[in-house]
Amino acid sequence: MGITSYDEVLDELSGGKVVLSVYLKSRGPEVVDYALVLLLDSGGGRETIRVYDSSHGFNEMHRHTRDGGKQKGVVFSDATLGEGVRAAKENIKERYLAMIDGWKEWR
């Protein structure tokens, strides 16, 4: 089983760096587990904005709020885990600013 883990800086904003933290576990070409975490890395530390994962064996997304933390997960794709992780990564890269704005507004 192969494990890949890395952080990718998506943007540097006045409020800090936007970071995508990636964890993938694979068996050959098949993704068997993953977690993608959108983070805002500021002077006060790292804040979790959104998580896409397969911890329950399917493609799930969790919003985070500033006061309430991790929210209940919702299925975002019925595809395979490999297809789900690619869709999640694309969604984060295209919409991270809107995700951060939503996080800032929700309490």
KENUFI-106317 format. One record per residue (C-alpha): x, y, z. Coordinates in nm, 4 decimals. Example, Ala and Ser with C-alpha at 12.3 -4.5 7.8 and 13.67 -1.06 7.14 Angstrom:
// residues 2
<atom xx="1.2300" yy="-0.4500" zz="0.7800"/>
<atom xx="1.3670" yy="-0.1060" zz="0.7140"/>
//
This chain:
// residues 107
<atom xx="0.0000" yy="0.0000" zz="0.0000"/>
<atom xx="0.1315" yy="0.3431" zz="-0.0936"/>
<atom xx="0.0840" yy="0.6601" zz="0.1067"/>
<atom xx="0.1323" yy="1.0098" zz="-0.0306"/>
<atom xx="0.1143" yy="1.3231" zz="0.1799"/>
<atom xx="0.2016" yy="1.6831" zz="0.0932"/>
<atom xx="0.1016" yy="2.0472" zz="0.1361"/>
<atom xx="0.0511" yy="2.2748" zz="-0.1636"/>
<atom xx="0.0362" yy="2.6540" zz="-0.1290"/>
<atom xx="-0.2512" yy="2.7714" zz="-0.3506"/>
<atom xx="-0.2253" yy="3.1443" zz="-0.2835"/>
<atom xx="-0.0654" yy="3.4044" zz="-0.0603"/>
<atom xx="-0.3263" yy="3.6513" zz="0.0606"/>
<atom xx="-0.2900" yy="3.9509" zz="0.2895"/>
<atom xx="-0.4516" yy="3.7349" zz="0.5606"/>
<atom xx="-0.2049" yy="3.4496" zz="0.5148"/>
<atom xx="-0.1329" yy="3.1523" zz="0.2914"/>
<atom xx="-0.4017" yy="2.9296" zz="0.1450"/>
<atom xx="-0.2829" yy="2.5698" zz="0.1751"/>
<atom xx="-0.4198" yy="2.2443" zz="0.0364"/>
<atom xx="-0.3074" yy="1.9534" zz="0.2536"/>
<atom xx="-0.3338" yy="1.6181" zz="0.0741"/>
<atom xx="-0.3247" yy="1.2636" zz="0.2117"/>
<atom xx="-0.3755" yy="0.9659" zz="-0.0216"/>
<atom xx="-0.3562" yy="0.5932" zz="0.0420"/>
<atom xx="-0.3525" yy="0.3696" zz="-0.2639"/>
<atom xx="-0.3313" yy="0.0072" zz="-0.3593"/>
<atom xx="-0.1750" yy="0.0017" zz="-0.7024"/>
<atom xx="-0.3670" yy="0.2530" zz="-0.9142"/>
<atom xx="-0.6720" yy="0.2432" zz="-0.6836"/>
<atom xx="-0.7281" yy="0.5140" zz="-0.4199"/>
<atom xx="-0.8465" yy="0.3408" zz="-0.1004"/>
<atom xx="-0.8495" yy="0.6398" zz="0.1368"/>
<atom xx="-0.7944" yy="1.0132" zz="0.1161"/>
<atom xx="-0.8301" yy="1.3469" zz="0.2893"/>
<atom xx="-0.7970" yy="1.6891" zz="0.1297"/>
<atom xx="-0.7977" yy="1.9793" zz="0.3733"/>
<atom xx="-0.8263" yy="2.3459" zz="0.2744"/>
<atom xx="-0.6395" yy="2.5562" zz="0.5315"/>
<atom xx="-0.5836" yy="2.9261" zz="0.5917"/>
<atom xx="-0.2366" yy="2.9636" zz="0.7417"/>
<atom xx="-0.2131" yy="3.3008" zz="0.9156"/>
<atom xx="-0.0033" yy="3.4495" zz="1.1914"/>
<atom xx="-0.2451" yy="3.3014" zz="1.4455"/>
<atom xx="-0.2010" yy="2.9446" zz="1.3175"/>
<atom xx="-0.3784" yy="2.7201" zz="1.0694"/>
<atom xx="-0.7563" yy="2.7338" zz="1.0376"/>
<atom xx="-0.9425" yy="2.4493" zz="0.8686"/>
<atom xx="-1.1870" yy="2.5795" zz="0.6082"/>
<atom xx="-1.3115" yy="2.2615" zz="0.4426"/>
<atom xx="-1.2384" yy="1.8872" zz="0.4385"/>
<atom xx="-1.3061" yy="1.6335" zz="0.1645"/>
<atom xx="-1.2436" yy="1.2748" zz="0.2722"/>
<atom xx="-1.3323" yy="0.9090" zz="0.2432"/>
<atom xx="-1.3173" yy="0.8153" zz="0.6102"/>
<atom xx="-1.6570" yy="0.6434" zz="0.5854"/>
<atom xx="-1.5748" yy="0.4679" zz="0.2581"/>
<atom xx="-1.7406" yy="0.7252" zz="0.0300"/>
<atom xx="-1.6772" yy="1.0790" zz="-0.0980"/>
<atom xx="-1.7786" yy="1.3219" zz="0.1743"/>
<atom xx="-1.7341" yy="1.6961" zz="0.2329"/>
<atom xx="-1.7304" yy="1.8762" zz="0.5689"/>
<atom xx="-1.7584" yy="2.2522" zz="0.6025"/>
<atom xx="-1.5919" yy="2.4139" zz="0.9006"/>
<atom xx="-1.7159" yy="2.7253" zz="1.0783"/>
<atom xx="-1.5200" yy="2.9642" zz="1.2938"/>
<atom xx="-1.7245" yy="2.8982" zz="1.6072"/>
<atom xx="-1.8780" yy="2.5561" zz="1.5440"/>
<atom xx="-1.5827" yy="2.3741" zz="1.3927"/>
<atom xx="-1.6405" yy="2.0688" zz="1.1750"/>
<atom xx="-1.9943" yy="2.0372" zz="1.0417"/>
<atom xx="-2.1809" yy="1.7194" zz="0.9475"/>
<atom xx="-2.0536" yy="1.5652" zz="0.6259"/>
<atom xx="-2.2443" yy="1.5526" zz="0.2996"/>
<atom xx="-2.1861" yy="1.3195" zz="0.0057"/>
<atom xx="-2.0438" yy="1.5225" zz="-0.2821"/>
<atom xx="-1.9943" yy="1.2436" zz="-0.5369"/>
<atom xx="-2.1142" yy="0.8876" zz="-0.5945"/>
<atom xx="-1.8061" yy="0.8153" zz="-0.8067"/>
<atom xx="-1.5076" yy="0.6000" zz="-0.7099"/>
<atom xx="-1.2720" yy="0.7359" zz="-0.4451"/>
<atom xx="-1.0136" yy="0.8112" zz="-0.7142"/>
<atom xx="-1.2641" yy="1.0123" zz="-0.9155"/>
<atom xx="-1.3872" yy="1.1781" zz="-0.5959"/>
<atom xx="-1.0425" yy="1.2920" zz="-0.4870"/>
<atom xx="-0.9762" yy="1.4418" zz="-0.8316"/>
<atom xx="-1.3132" yy="1.6222" zz="-0.8289"/>
<atom xx="-1.2520" yy="1.7525" zz="-0.4759"/>
<atom xx="-0.9065" yy="1.8827" zz="-0.5655"/>
<atom xx="-1.0395" yy="2.0576" zz="-0.8749"/>
<atom xx="-1.3275" yy="2.2099" zz="-0.6763"/>
<atom xx="-1.0934" yy="2.3407" zz="-0.4065"/>
<atom xx="-0.8522" yy="2.4921" zz="-0.6580"/>
<atom xx="-1.1352" yy="2.6633" zz="-0.8488"/>
<atom xx="-1.3387" yy="2.7834" zz="-0.5482"/>
<atom xx="-1.1048" yy="2.8275" zz="-0.2499"/>
<atom xx="-1.1684" yy="3.2048" zz="-0.2260"/>
<atom xx="-1.5459" yy="3.1516" zz="-0.2059"/>
<atom xx="-1.4921" yy="2.8731" zz="0.0493"/>
<atom xx="-1.2822" yy="3.1058" zz="0.2662"/>
<atom xx="-1.5417" yy="3.3841" zz="0.2356"/>
<atom xx="-1.8130" yy="3.1393" zz="0.3451"/>
<atom xx="-1.6032" yy="3.0285" zz="0.6414"/>
<atom xx="-1.5516" yy="3.3907" zz="0.7468"/>
<atom xx="-1.9271" yy="3.4605" zz="0.7334"/>
<atom xx="-2.0496" yy="3.1487" zz="0.9194"/>
<atom xx="-2.0274" yy="3.1530" zz="1.2953"/>
//
